[in-house]
């Protein structure tokens, strides 16, 4: 079997005005859909966080993907790494040295991750087996996900922008409602958990003065009780001192404390001062970061992401390392559609030591590129069935519509700072705000 074609399609999906430490989500989130087609007329799907730079990288590796056997992933990974590793080497005006090497490696890992999932989907369909079986087989049939809460302005994203749909009810109403206070977040959590059945809750912090966010967590605890695990993610915008001060109020309350401060050294200092487990997807983000993380004790939980760790098989290697060094493991999320969500679920179903429910932004999105529309959570979980590949098919009319969104919206990359400035003129991102 050989790959005879690859289709690379940037799309824009509606995204509400969600607040975070970097600013504000634009009305559209960008993704790239990857379709590889074999000489047996079987196709496989992948998805990556999008933008013009991702499209350019994927187009650049097209010649290396064409003609390749979709079962020979190790060779393809080496070929893609060689493409990015050779760029700029010994050429005047091009960055070189360790910084260039790290950037090239991350671009290669990102590009390969999207192509790898598409090839796994293709290979699974070709042999009639689900993707999880190509990753070693299932250890769980149901993959749990967590409610992901955001402070937000009123609005639903997409063509609605900051407008409101007065006819909406249930989660659709909560999805467009303003949530800038602890009470607003509690109402958001109640609607999300009731609609999707999630059994744990994460709050994206780093937006308001820390005591407000601590009070929000405490309000969630009072409402949901100790049986619902809670997580707080200030996105590393707090100083070490602030992270310790406010973390003390949350001991015995949080399941884990995600990236309260920057750098492995800073995280290690916070970890030593608190009894709460620390999690990260910001200070330990690549395999080369792990030795220093272990030496310092910077975190107890790594939030993996196959889009950025070099794909699904690399994520299984990360899982083995976490087991060896006593680290917990879960999954980070971004504003994805169902291809990434199914890829996450298949990977999670094959990881024995997945310690915590995975993150997902999926309830915040309303668009989809799959036949049958939006994927359904069953009591907070995605069920892994026996359908071949990822178990999904591409809705080509929806793909055309969402690609048209991309062309019309004018966005080529994510820029939360610029979007925030539209609401608060002069607002600028600060690495440490409190």
QUIKATA-V712841 format. One record per pair of residues at least 24 apart in sequence whose C-alpha atoms are under 8 Angstrom apart, sorted by the first residue. I is the first residue (numbers start at 1). J is the second residue. If there is no record, write none. Layout:
[[I;J] [I;J]]
//
This chain:
[[1;38] [1;39] [1;40] [1;69] [1;70] [2;38] [2;39] [2;66] [2;67] [2;68] [2;69] [2;70] [3;36] [3;37] [3;38] [3;39] [3;65] [3;66] [3;67] [3;68] [3;69] [3;70] [4;36] [4;37] [4;38] [4;39] [4;66] [4;67] [5;36] [5;37] [5;38] [5;66] [6;34] [6;35] [6;36] [6;37] [6;62] [6;65] [6;66] [7;33] [7;34] [7;35] [7;36] [8;32] [8;33] [8;34] [8;35] [8;55] [8;58] [8;59] [9;33] [9;34] [9;55] [9;403] [10;50] [10;51] [10;52] [10;55] [10;403] [10;406] [11;50] [11;399] [11;402] [11;403] [11;404] [11;405] [11;406] [12;402] [12;403] [12;405] [12;406] [12;409] [13;158] [13;365] [13;366] [13;367] [13;368] [13;402] [13;405] [14;156] [14;157] [14;158] [14;159] [14;365] [14;366] [14;367] [15;156] [15;157] [15;158] [15;335] [15;364] [15;365] [16;152] [16;155] [16;156] [16;157] [16;158] [16;161] [16;162] [16;175] [16;176] [16;364] [16;365] [17;152] [17;153] [17;154] [17;155] [17;156] [17;157] [17;162] [18;150] [18;151] [18;152] [18;153] [19;150] [19;151] [19;152] [19;153] [19;207] [20;150] [20;151] [20;204] [20;205] [20;206] [20;207] [20;235] [21;205] [21;206] [21;207] [21;234] [21;235] [21;237] [21;429] [22;416] [22;417] [22;429] [22;430] [23;416] [23;417] [23;418] [23;419] [23;420] [23;429] [24;416] [24;417] [24;419] [24;420] [25;415] [25;416] [25;419] [25;420] [26;157] [26;414] [26;415] [26;416] [26;419] [27;156] [27;157] [27;158] [27;159] [27;161] [27;162] [28;157] [28;158] [28;409] [29;335] [29;414] [30;406] [30;411] [30;412] [30;413] [30;414] [31;336] [34;114] [34;115] [34;118] [35;118] [36;115] [36;118] [36;119] [36;122] [37;122] [38;122] [42;122] [42;125] [42;126] [43;121] [43;122] [44;117] [44;118] [44;119] [44;120] [44;121] [44;122] [44;123] [44;125] [44;389] [45;117] [45;118] [45;119] [45;121] [45;122] [45;339] [45;394] [46;114] [46;115] [46;116] [46;117] [46;118] [46;119] [46;121] [46;339] [46;340] [47;114] [47;117] [47;118] [47;339] [47;340] [48;110] [48;113] [48;114] [48;307] [48;340] [49;307] [49;334] [49;335] [49;336] [50;413] [51;411] [51;412] [51;413] [51;414] [52;412] [52;413] [53;413] [54;111] [57;107] [57;111] [58;111] [70;119] [70;120] [70;122] [70;123] [71;119] [71;120] [71;123] [73;116] [76;112] [77;112] [80;108] [80;111] [80;112] [81;105] [81;108] [81;109] [83;108] [84;108] [106;308] [106;310] [108;310] [109;307] [109;308] [109;309] [109;310] [109;311] [110;307] [110;308] [110;309] [110;310] [110;311] [112;310] [112;311] [113;306] [113;307] [113;308] [113;309] [113;310] [113;311] [113;312] [114;307] [114;311] [116;311] [116;312] [117;311] [117;312] [117;343] [120;389] [121;388] [121;389] [121;390] [122;389] [123;389] [124;388] [124;389] [124;390] [125;388] [125;389] [127;388] [128;387] [128;388] [128;389] [129;386] [129;387] [129;388] [129;389] [130;385] [130;386] [130;387] [130;388] [130;389] [130;390] [130;391] [131;346] [131;388] [131;389] [131;390] [132;346] [132;347] [132;349] [132;350] [133;350] [135;312] [135;313] [135;347] [135;350] [136;350] [137;349] [137;350] [138;349] [138;350] [138;351] [139;349] [139;350] [139;351] [139;352] [140;349] [140;350] [141;349] [141;383] [141;384] [141;385] [142;349] [142;381] [142;382] [142;383] [142;384] [143;345] [143;348] [143;349] [143;357] [143;358] [143;381] [143;382] [143;383] [143;384] [144;198] [144;357] [144;358] [144;380] [144;381] [144;382] [145;198] [145;199] [145;200] [145;357] [145;358] [145;359] [145;360] [145;380] [145;381] [145;382] [146;198] [146;199] [146;200] [146;201] [146;202] [146;357] [146;358] [146;359] [146;360] [146;380] [147;189] [147;192] [147;193] [147;198] [147;199] [147;200] [147;201] [147;202] [147;359] [147;360] [148;201] [148;202] [148;203] [148;204] [148;359] [148;360] [148;361] [149;185] [149;188] [149;189] [149;201] [149;202] [149;203] [149;204] [150;179] [150;185] [150;203] [150;204] [150;205] [151;178] [151;179] [151;180] [151;181] [151;185] [151;204] [151;205] [151;207] [152;177] [152;178] [152;179] [152;180] [153;177] [153;178] [153;179] [153;180] [154;178] [154;179] [170;195] [171;195] [175;364] [181;212] [181;216] [182;212] [182;213] [182;215] [182;216] [182;217] [182;219] [183;216] [183;219] [185;216] [186;216] [186;219] [186;220] [186;223] [192;363] [193;380] [196;377] [196;378] [196;379] [196;380] [197;377] [197;378] [197;379] [197;380] [197;381] [198;379] [198;380] [198;381] [199;228] [199;229] [199;380] [200;228] [200;229] [200;230] [200;357] [201;228] [201;229] [201;230] [201;231] [202;230] [202;231] [202;232] [202;233] [203;230] [203;231] [203;232] [203;233] [204;232] [204;233] [204;234] [204;235] [205;232] [205;233] [205;234] [205;235] [206;233] [206;234] [206;235] [206;236] [206;237] [206;238] [207;234] [209;434] [210;246] [210;434] [211;246] [214;246] [214;249] [214;250] [218;250] [218;253] [221;253] [226;253] [229;254] [229;255] [230;254] [230;255] [230;256] [231;255] [231;256] [231;257] [231;258] [232;256] [232;257] [232;258] [233;257] [233;258] [233;259] [233;260] [234;258] [234;259] [234;260] [234;261] [235;259] [235;260] [235;261] [235;282] [236;260] [236;261] [236;262] [236;282] [236;431] [236;432] [237;261] [237;262] [237;430] [237;431] [237;432] [237;433] [237;434] [238;262] [238;432] [238;433] [238;434] [239;432] [239;433] [239;434] [240;266] [240;267] [240;269] [240;270] [242;434] [243;270] [244;270] [244;273] [244;274] [247;274] [247;276] [248;274] [250;276] [251;275] [251;276] [252;276] [259;283] [264;292] [264;293] [264;296] [264;298] [264;299] [265;296] [265;298] [266;298] [267;298] [267;299] [268;296] [268;297] [268;298] [268;299] [269;298] [271;297] [271;298] [271;299] [277;301] [279;303] [281;332] [285;309] [287;318] [294;325] [299;327] [300;326] [300;327] [300;328] [301;327] [301;328] [301;329] [301;330] [302;327] [302;328] [302;329] [302;330] [302;331] [303;329] [303;330] [303;331] [303;332] [304;329] [304;330] [304;331] [304;332] [305;331] [305;332] [305;333] [306;344] [312;347] [316;351] [319;351] [319;353] [319;354] [323;353] [328;353] [328;354] [328;355] [328;356] [329;353] [329;354] [329;355] [329;356] [330;354] [330;355] [330;356] [330;357] [330;358] [330;359] [331;357] [331;358] [331;359] [332;358] [332;359] [332;360] [333;358] [333;359] [333;360] [333;361] [334;360] [334;361] [335;360] [335;361] [335;362] [335;364] [335;365] [336;361] [336;362] [336;365] [337;362] [337;365] [337;367] [337;368] [337;369] [338;362] [338;368] [338;369] [338;370] [338;374] [338;375] [339;370] [339;390] [339;392] [342;390] [342;391] [343;390] [345;382] [345;384] [346;384] [346;390] [349;384] [368;398] [369;394] [369;395] [369;396] [369;398] [369;399] [369;402] [370;394] [370;395] [370;398] [371;395]]
//
